[in-house]
Every structure is written in C-alpha cells, then in structure tokens.
C-alpha cells in the first residue's frame, strides 16, 4: 500500500487499466499488425533495403511502424508507387500490397481515349503524339472522322483526313527502327515500340482496368521484379517524352512516321515472301495503303534500306 501512496492517482489508474483483460478482437488486431510489420521488415532486409542509412536511425530501430513507413518512403522515391497511406494498403490476409502508378501508353482505355479525343480543344500541344497514336490504334467508328478532323486542326497535323494502315500486315520493326534512325527520329521509334509492341515489362503493360497488373504483394521476388522492370522501363518513358516534344515542335514529323510505318509493312511482306511464309497473302503496293496525300514528305531510299535488311538477315 505504501508503494501506491508514492505514485500519483493518474499513474496508478493507468497501470490498473493496463492490467485489464483486452477484448480478443483487439488482441488479434494488434498481433496481426505486428506480424505484418515483421514481414515488411524481414522482406525489406532480404531485398537489400536494410543497408539504407535512413533505416538505421534510432526511431527505426526502436519503432517497427516507423521502420515500415520509411521502407515504403524509400521505395516510393525509387519506384512510381501510389502507396500514400499504409493503412489502406493491406489485403484481407494481412499482406502489404504495393500499388504501382501506371504512366505509360498502356494506361489509356477506350473510354479515356474517347473522352479526350472527343474534345481536343483543351488539350496541350504535348498531347499531340499520344492523340495521333490513339487515333491510329482505335478501330473505325462513326465518330472517328470527326475526331481526326478536330485533331488535325488543333494540333496542326500535316494531313487532310484520317490516316490508316493495313492492319492485316505486320510491321517490320527492324526496318522501321533504321528508317527513323536515318532521320534522327529514334525517339519516335521508341514511342511506337512502347505503344504498339512493348517489351515484356510490368510498367509498360499495367493499367487500372487490370488490377493484377497494378497491385503486387510485398515479397522479395516482387520487389526484384519491380525494381528490375522499372530500370528497364524508364528509358522508354523518357524517349516517349522526347518524341512528344519533337511532334509538338514540328507536327510534320508525323508524316515521316506514317511513311516509315507503311514502308515497314512493305518490307514485312517482302520478307514473308522470301521466307515462303504466308504464301497465299498477295503482295500489295504501298499505294494501296491509303494516303491522305499522294506525295510523301520524305523520299525513301528503298534500295539502301533493303540492302540493310539483307545485311541483318
């Protein structure tokens, strides 16, 4: 009793309350939270994040919650993540989920594109390349000619009407790459590559309509995957930005791009004929693929590019 008299009433009351039996639900919640924190800490250390000096502060050493928050802060500086609040990023089994922020051409859904292209009057000039690729990539519908008309006027494109390719004929990627490189337009090739035939990379394929492409459990393997793929994806995204600036400054470059795409389809047909593939597919001249202007802006040295094709083979 003498010991109690030496303490203040509030301190004694706090100690007595702490001795009460806690509801089982609260106990389990605390236990699961601690398990989840331990999983983040061990996963981060196994993935090599534990070497970061920012995780060696006294706060992180003595506070598991602070350590976990710092881990996510560090990853958010390295990767494009949407994990702004740790409380909202757990699944029903107590696993922490990383949410990557889609920021490539693949993020465009049909509805998004339709909304943007139906009223391009408010679009900034840097959107010109994306608008062009979206219009080229979407199937023909009743609204498309009007979309093209508005975009041509707004972005000052060098076309009189809609542009189309023969979608049954593949694009010769090697040919297109060389074609654009010869004209110092390599970023445009990278933009086409990202938009139409991207490499296998989670950051170049993810979009919000496919949750599995955006959300990843916090595991060592997933951390390795995301860090590796982001390192490879960054150059594509940077080149896309450069290509967008090119088209913004000179919309006439889209004419060169279109000519290159059509020439690459012709090259693809020639290669197929040489290899004896698609024997039943008739050869068509490039003029069959519709042009809005019969005179190309840039004359192509077909023989030179064909010679390079043979050297590649």
C-alpha positions in Angstrom: 0.0 0.0 0.0 2.9 2.3 0.8 4.1 1.8 -2.8 0.8 3.0 -4.2 0.9 6.2 -2.0 4.2 7.1 -3.6 2.5 7.3 -7.1 0.0 9.8 -8.5 -3.6 8.8 -8.9 -3.4 9.1 -12.7 -0.4 6.9 -12.9 -1.9 4.2 -10.7 -5.2 4.4 -12.7 -3.3 3.9 -16.0 -1.4 0.9 -14.6 -4.5 -0.7 -13.3 -6.3 -0.2 -16.7 -3.4 -1.8 -18.5 -3.9 -4.9 -16.4 -7.4 -5.5 -17.6 -8.1 -8.3 -20.0 -8.2 -6.9 -23.5 -11.0 -8.0 -25.9 -9.9 -10.9 -28.1 -10.6 -8.9 -31.2 -8.3 -6.0 -30.2 -5.5 -8.5 -29.2 -5.7 -10.3 -32.5 -5.6 -7.0 -34.4 -2.5 -5.9 -32.6 -0.9 -9.3 -33.1 -1.7 -9.3 -36.9 -0.4 -5.8 -37.2 2.9 -6.8 -35.5 3.1 -9.9 -37.8 2.6 -7.7 -40.9 5.2 -5.3 -39.7 7.7 -8.0 -39.1 7.0 -9.4 -42.6 7.8 -6.0 -44.2 10.9 -5.6 -42.1 12.3 -9.1 -43.0 11.3 -8.8 -46.6 13.0 -5.3 -46.9 16.2 -6.6 -45.3 16.3 -9.7 -47.6 15.8 -7.5 -50.6 18.8 -5.4 -49.6 16.9 -2.3 -48.4 18.2 -2.7 -44.8 21.6 -1.2 -46.0 20.0 2.2 -46.5 21.2 4.6 -43.8 17.8 6.1 -43.4 16.7 2.8 -41.8 19.4 2.9 -39.2 18.1 5.8 -37.2 17.0 5.3 -33.5 13.4 5.9 -34.5 13.5 3.0 -37.0 15.5 0.8 -34.6 13.0 1.1 -31.7 9.8 1.6 -33.7 8.7 -1.1 -36.1 6.0 1.1 -37.5 8.4 3.9 -38.3 10.7 1.4 -39.9 8.0 0.1 -42.2 6.9 3.6 -43.2 10.5 4.5 -44.0 10.8 1.4 -46.2 7.8 2.5 -48.3 9.1 6.1 -48.4 12.4 4.8 -49.8 10.7 2.6 -52.4 8.4 5.5 -53.4 11.5 7.5 -54.3 12.8 4.6 -56.4 9.6 3.4 -58.0 6.4 5.1 -59.2 4.1 3.9 -56.4 0.6 5.0 -55.2 1.2 3.9 -51.6 0.4 7.2 -49.9 -1.2 5.8 -46.7 0.0 2.5 -45.2 -3.4 1.9 -43.5 -5.1 1.5 -46.9 -2.6 -1.0 -48.5 -3.3 -4.3 -46.9 -5.2 -7.3 -48.2 -7.6 -9.4 -46.2 -4.8 -11.8 -45.2 -2.6 -9.1 -43.7 -0.2 -8.9 -46.6 1.1 -5.4 -47.6 0.4 -4.6 -51.2 2.4 -2.3 -53.4 0.4 -0.3 -56.0 2.4 0.9 -59.0 1.3 4.1 -60.7 0.5 3.4 -64.4 2.2 6.0 -66.5 2.7 4.5 -70.0 0.7 4.4 -73.2 -0.9 1.2 -71.9 -2.8 3.2 -69.3 -5.2 4.6 -72.0 -8.5 2.8 -72.0 -11.1 3.1 -74.8 -13.3 5.3 -72.6 -10.4 7.5 -71.6 -9.3 8.0 -75.2 -12.9 8.6 -76.3 -13.3 11.3 -73.7 -10.0 13.1 -74.6 -10.4 12.8 -78.4 -14.0 13.9 -78.5 -12.9 17.4 -77.3 -9.2 18.0 -78.1 -9.7 21.8 -78.0 -8.5 21.8 -74.4 -5.5 19.5 -75.0 -2.0 20.9 -74.6 0.4 20.6 -77.6 2.5 17.8 -75.9 -0.5 15.5 -76.2 -0.3 15.6 -80.0 1.7 12.4 -80.4 -0.5 10.4 -78.0 -3.6 11.6 -79.7 -2.2 10.5 -83.1 -1.3 7.1 -81.8 -4.6 6.6 -80.1 -6.5 7.5 -83.3 -4.3 5.2 -85.4 -4.8 2.3 -82.9 -8.5 2.5 -82.4 -10.9 0.8 -84.8 -13.1 2.8 -87.1 -16.4 4.0 -85.7 -18.9 6.7 -86.6 -17.1 9.3 -84.5 -13.6 8.7 -85.8 -13.6 11.1 -88.9 -14.8 14.0 -86.7 -12.1 13.1 -84.1 -9.4 13.2 -86.9 -10.8 16.5 -88.3 -10.7 18.2 -84.9 -7.2 16.8 -84.0 -5.7 17.8 -87.4 -6.9 21.4 -86.9 -6.0 21.6 -83.3 -2.5 20.1 -83.4 -1.7 21.3 -87.0 -1.0 17.8 -88.3 0.2 17.6 -92.0 -2.8 15.6 -93.2 -6.1 16.3 -94.9 -8.0 13.5 -93.4 -7.8 10.2 -91.4 -4.7 8.1 -91.7 -4.9 4.3 -91.6 -2.6 1.3 -92.1 -3.4 -2.1 -93.5 -3.9 -3.8 -90.1 -3.6 -7.3 -91.6 0.0 -6.7 -92.5 2.6 -6.7 -89.7 5.2 -4.0 -89.2 8.9 -4.8 -89.8 10.3 -3.4 -86.6 13.9 -3.6 -87.7 13.1 -1.7 -90.9 11.1 1.0 -89.0 13.9 1.4 -86.5 16.5 2.0 -89.2 14.2 4.2 -91.2 13.6 6.6 -88.3 17.2 6.4 -87.1 18.4 7.6 -90.5 16.3 10.7 -90.0 17.4 11.3 -86.4 14.0 10.3 -85.1 14.9 7.3 -82.9 12.6 8.6 -80.1 9.7 8.2 -82.4 10.6 4.5 -82.9 10.7 4.1 -79.1 7.3 5.7 -78.8 5.8 3.4 -81.4 7.5 0.4 -79.7 6.1 1.4 -76.3 2.6 2.0 -77.7 2.2 -0.9 -80.2 4.7 -3.7 -79.4 6.2 -3.0 -75.9 8.7 -5.5 -74.4 7.5 -7.7 -71.5 7.6 -5.2 -68.7 5.1 -4.6 -65.9 5.4 -0.8 -66.2 4.7 -0.8 -69.9 1.7 -3.1 -69.7 -0.1 -2.0 -66.5 -3.4 -0.2 -66.5 -6.1 0.3 -63.9 -8.6 -1.9 -65.7 -6.4 -4.9 -64.9 -5.8 -4.8 -61.1 -3.4 -7.7 -61.3 -1.1 -5.6 -63.4 -1.1 -2.8 -60.8 -1.1 -4.5 -57.3 1.8 -6.6 -56.1 2.2 -8.3 -52.7 5.3 -7.1 -50.8 7.6 -10.0 -51.3 11.3 -10.3 -52.2 10.5 -11.7 -55.7 8.1 -8.9 -56.5 10.5 -6.2 -55.2 13.2 -7.6 -57.5 10.7 -7.7 -60.4 9.5 -4.1 -59.9 13.0 -2.7 -59.4 14.4 -4.5 -62.4 11.5 -3.7 -64.7 11.4 0.0 -63.7 15.1 0.3 -64.5 14.3 -1.0 -68.0 11.1 0.9 -68.5 12.4 4.4 -67.6 14.3 4.8 -70.9 11.2 4.0 -72.9 9.2 6.6 -71.0 11.9 9.2 -71.3 12.1 8.6 -75.0 8.4 8.9 -75.3 8.5 12.3 -73.7 11.3 13.3 -76.1 9.2 12.1 -79.1 6.2 14.0 -77.8 8.3 17.2 -77.7 9.5 16.5 -81.2 6.0 16.3 -82.6 4.9 19.3 -80.5 7.6 21.4 -82.0 7.2 20.0 -85.6 4.0 18.2 -86.4 5.4 17.5 -89.9 7.4 14.6 -88.3 4.2 12.6 -88.2 4.3 12.5 -92.0 7.7 10.9 -91.8 6.5 8.4 -89.2 3.5 7.4 -91.3 5.7 6.9 -94.4 8.0 4.8 -92.3 5.2 2.6 -90.9 3.9 2.0 -94.4 7.4 1.3 -95.8 7.9 -1.2 -93.0 4.8 -3.0 -93.9 6.0 -3.4 -97.4 9.3 -4.7 -96.1 7.5 -7.2 -93.9 5.6 -8.5 -96.9 8.9 -8.8 -98.9 10.5 -10.8 -96.0 7.5 -13.1 -95.7 7.7 -13.8 -99.5 11.4 -14.5 -99.3 10.9 -17.0 -96.4 8.0 -18.7 -98.1 5.6 -17.7 -95.3 2.1 -16.5 -95.9 2.3 -17.7 -99.5 -1.4 -17.1 -100.0 -1.1 -13.4 -99.0 -1.0 -11.3 -102.1 1.7 -8.6 -102.4 0.3 -5.1 -102.4 2.0 -1.9 -103.4 2.4 0.7 -100.7 0.0 3.0 -102.6 -2.8 0.6 -101.8 -2.4 1.6 -98.2 -4.4 4.8 -98.0 -2.5 8.1 -98.0 -4.1 11.4 -97.3 -1.5 13.0 -99.6 -0.1 11.1 -102.6 3.3 12.9 -102.3 5.4 11.8 -99.3 7.1 14.5 -97.4 10.3 12.4 -97.2 11.6 10.4 -100.2 12.8 7.0 -99.1 15.9 5.3 -100.4 14.3 1.9 -100.7 17.4 0.2 -102.1 19.5 1.4 -99.3 17.1 0.1 -96.6 16.6 -3.2 -98.5 20.3 -3.7 -98.5 20.4 -3.2 -94.8 17.6 -5.7 -94.4 19.8 -8.3 -96.2 22.8 -7.5 -94.0 20.7 -8.0 -90.9 19.5 -11.3 -92.2 
